[in-house]
Each structure stands twice: as C-alpha cells, then as structure tokens.
Amino acid sequence: MSLKQLLRTSIQKRLANLPDKKGIKFLLRLENKFEAFLLGVIKIDEMKRGLIHPRHTITSLTDFLIENVKPSDKILDVGCGYGFNSNKLAEKAKFVLGVDLRPDAISTCKKRFKRDNLKFVCKDISFFDINDKFDVIVLSNVLEHIEERIIFLKQCGKIANKIIITVPAYDRDWKVPYKEMLNIEWRKNLDHKLEYTDDILTEELTQANFKIKKIFSKWGNYCCTAFVKDSDD
C-alpha cells in the first residue's frame, strides 16, 4: 500500500471513529459547502457566456416541456427566470408569456429574446383572473419555492386546464434522507420549502383538483403533466 493510500485510510478511520458520527457529519457539511461554492462558480461562468445554464444543454428537461405543448398553444411560463425555457417554447407554440417576480430577470429576458410571439412581464400569478386564459401553464422548478402550494395550484387551474411541472426529487440520492436523518442540510436550495416524491406531488395535485396524465423521474427531477379534473384532455 502506498503512502497516499495509508494516509487516506488513516484519516477515514479517525473520522469514522469519532463519537456521534461527528466525522461523517463534518464531511457531509463540507460536501454541502463545496457544492454551493461549485454552483457559484458555474453561475458566474453561465452569466459570462450569456446566461445559458449547463443543465439546459446537458439534461433533456426542456425537451420534456416542448414535447408536451402544441403549435396552437398559448402558454404561461411561471417563474420563467432568465427566459431560456420560454424562448425554446416559443419556437413551437403560438404564444408564450414568461412571468417572474424578479425585475432584473425580466429586464434581461426582454433584452435577450426577441420574438413576435414571446413576451415577458414582472407579475404575480395571483393577479391573473379567469379572463387571462391560457392553454398551458409551465412550472419548471417553481413549486418547491411556494409555501401555499395548493392555493397556488388552484389558481393555476383557473387560468389553464393543463400544467407541465418539473420539481426536484427528494429521492434523487440516498444521501438526501441520510443527511436529513443526521440533521444536516439536505435541500438542493435553501429556498426550497420541500422536495418531492411521486406520492407528495400526486397528493398535492389531487388536492388542487388536477388529474395526472404522466409522471416520471429523470435527472433528479420529477416531470409531470396534469389536467384540471373534468376538463377536455
């Protein structure tokens, strides 16, 4: 065994032998800090290159959104962020309105994406009423940030009969419940009110009067399409 291997094994044993799993807790907290630091570096690089997050090019989650809309659809993209998904959806759909609560994000969207069938506004969905009708509402990594999710989903059901959802999966990695068991921060983002299992997402949609057409897990997210009950789907 090399000196490097001996040193590594010695450190592992020392950390593993600390009482109350203190060594494991230390490493899990260190992992969280490193992950946050890494994502910060990626964010800076993303902005330097024009706000295209690598998750959009590496994963197929945007493709899932596009596959589930029609050319005739009028779409409301809630929590549109910096507009990547809204712009891609506008390549296919009849019209897309991207909304976000952050004025800086909406300002960037307006400067960056120019299409006749694409608009961006800084607006809360609670200010939409039954006269603001859309065919589809897109909620891409939005629900986990909402406190009153059932009220929010019911509001969505007043505006559109169909919703397309992606949310972070709680069961994406066995270390997530392990961290929670050890009282270590386990969420992908500190702003998340929760992260999802199939059962939790199904229960919330059912309470909000939606029926699920499709739900599956991919790239650490749950992807779902759902319709208002008794609507034409």
FENRA-V795231 format. One record per backbone hydrogen bond with DSSP energy under -0.5 kcal/mol. NH is the residue of the N-H (numbers start at 1). CO is the residue of the C=O. If there is no record, write none. Layout:
BEGIN
nh:NH co:CO
nh:NH co:CO
END
This chain:
BEGIN
nh:6 co:2
nh:7 co:3
nh:8 co:4
nh:9 co:5
nh:10 co:6
nh:11 co:7
nh:12 co:8
nh:13 co:9
nh:14 co:10
nh:15 co:11
nh:16 co:12
nh:17 co:13
nh:18 co:15
nh:21 co:18
nh:22 co:19
nh:23 co:15
nh:25 co:21
nh:26 co:22
nh:27 co:23
nh:28 co:24
nh:29 co:25
nh:30 co:26
nh:31 co:27
nh:32 co:28
nh:33 co:29
nh:34 co:30
nh:35 co:31
nh:36 co:32
nh:37 co:33
nh:38 co:34
nh:39 co:35
nh:40 co:36
nh:41 co:37
nh:42 co:38
nh:43 co:39
nh:44 co:40
nh:45 co:41
nh:46 co:42
nh:47 co:43
nh:48 co:44
nh:49 co:45
nh:50 co:47
nh:51 co:46
nh:52 co:46
nh:53 co:51
nh:56 co:53
nh:57 co:53
nh:58 co:54
nh:59 co:55
nh:64 co:60
nh:65 co:61
nh:66 co:62
nh:67 co:63
nh:68 co:64
nh:68 co:65
nh:69 co:66
nh:73 co:70
nh:75 co:73
nh:75 co:95
nh:76 co:136
nh:77 co:75
nh:77 co:97
nh:78 co:76
nh:78 co:138
nh:79 co:99
nh:80 co:77
nh:80 co:99
nh:83 co:80
nh:87 co:83
nh:88 co:84
nh:89 co:85
nh:90 co:86
nh:91 co:87
nh:91 co:88
nh:92 co:89
nh:93 co:89
nh:94 co:73
nh:95 co:73
nh:96 co:117
nh:97 co:75
nh:98 co:96
nh:98 co:119
nh:99 co:77
nh:100 co:121
nh:103 co:101
nh:106 co:102
nh:107 co:103
nh:108 co:104
nh:109 co:105
nh:110 co:106
nh:111 co:107
nh:112 co:108
nh:113 co:109
nh:114 co:112
nh:115 co:113
nh:118 co:115
nh:119 co:96
nh:121 co:98
nh:123 co:100
nh:123 co:121
nh:127 co:124
nh:128 co:125
nh:132 co:129
nh:133 co:131
nh:134 co:159
nh:135 co:74
nh:136 co:74
nh:137 co:162
nh:138 co:76
nh:139 co:137
nh:139 co:164
nh:140 co:78
nh:141 co:139
nh:141 co:166
nh:142 co:166
nh:145 co:142
nh:146 co:143
nh:149 co:147
nh:152 co:148
nh:153 co:149
nh:154 co:150
nh:155 co:151
nh:156 co:152
nh:157 co:153
nh:158 co:154
nh:158 co:155
nh:159 co:155
nh:159 co:156
nh:160 co:156
nh:162 co:135
nh:163 co:226
nh:164 co:137
nh:165 co:224
nh:166 co:139
nh:167 co:222
nh:169 co:220
nh:170 co:168
nh:170 co:196
nh:171 co:196
nh:172 co:169
nh:173 co:170
nh:176 co:173
nh:177 co:173
nh:178 co:174
nh:179 co:175
nh:180 co:176
nh:181 co:177
nh:182 co:178
nh:183 co:180
nh:184 co:179
nh:192 co:189
nh:193 co:144
nh:194 co:144
nh:196 co:168
nh:201 co:197
nh:202 co:198
nh:203 co:199
nh:204 co:200
nh:205 co:201
nh:206 co:202
nh:207 co:203
nh:208 co:204
nh:209 co:206
nh:210 co:205
nh:211 co:227
nh:213 co:225
nh:214 co:225
nh:216 co:223
nh:218 co:221
nh:221 co:218
nh:222 co:167
nh:223 co:216
nh:224 co:165
nh:225 co:214
nh:226 co:163
nh:227 co:211
nh:228 co:161
nh:229 co:209
nh:231 co:228
nh:233 co:231
END
